[in-house]
Amino acid sequence: MTAATTPTVPIVSCLPSAQCKNKRDLVKTITVPTLVVHGAGDLLLPPAKGRETADLIPGATFKLIAGVGHDIPPGLGKPLTEIVLEHIQSITNVSTET
């Protein structure tokens, strides 16, 4: 696999884990357009950790969501979808308007 096709979810999901050695070095190898979304009210991982993750990834976008903690609440589906679509549009220059 090339760096551009290497799955990043396992890398990012292990960030808070002691099992993930050299996580900073791994995250720095992500070469695909990346969106890091973090809840402003996250008590498990402070928002600064989300920002730190985004800062390690070249060109990454960081979105802090007010009123959200560590979990994704049921009512966040539509707003989160809009955030992801906005990110996809920004990297592909494709409009989803019909």
N, C-alpha and C positions, 0 to 999 in steps of 0.2 A: 504494500500500500504506500502511496505517496503521502506526504504531509497533508496535502489538500483533501485527501479522501479518508484520512484517518479519523475514525469516530472520536468525537471530543466529549461526548456525554460521560463516559467512564472517567475521563481525566477530571472534568469539572466536578462531577459528583463526589469524587474522593477528596476534594480540597480540604474539608474540615477533618479528614481522617488521618490518624497517625500511620495508617497502612500505606499511604501514598507518599513515597519518598521522593524528594526533589520535585515536589509539585510545582514550585515556581518555574523550574526549568522546563517541565512538561508543558505547562500552560503557555509559556513563551513560544513554544513550537507551533501553536495553532496558527494556521495561515489562511483560514477561511473567514469571511465576514462573520463576526460574532456579536450577538446581542446578549448582554448580561442584565437580567432583570432581578431586582432585589426589593423586598418589602421594607419600608421605612421603619416599621415596628417590629422587625425581626429581633427577638431576644436570644435566639440560639446562635446566630451569626450576625454580628452588628453590620449595619449598612456599609461601614468603612471596609469590611472584608469583600463585599461585592464590588465596591469601587476599586479596591486593590486588585482583584481578579481582572477586571476590565482593563486596568492600567497595564497589566502584564501582557495582554494580548494586543499586538499591533493593530491599530485601527478599530478596536472594539468600541461598541456603543454601550453606554451604561444608562439604564432607566431605573429610577427609584420610584416605587409606587407607594404613595401615602395611604395610611390606613390599613396596610397589609403587614402581616407578620411573616413567620417562616413558611406557613402552609398557604396553599392557594384556596381562598374561600370560594364557595359555589357561585357567588355573584360576580366574580372577577372574570368569568369566561369571555364575555364580549369585550371588555376593555383590554384584556390580555391579548385577545385575538387581534384587535386593532393595533396594538403595539408591535406585535410580530409582523403583521401585514405591512405596517409602515416601514419596518426594518427591511423586509424583503423588497419592497418597492424602492427603497433608497439604494439597494445594492444591485438591482436589476434594471432600474429605470422602466419598470413595467407598471402600467396603471391597471387597477382592478375595477375601475368604474365601468358600468355597463350602460 
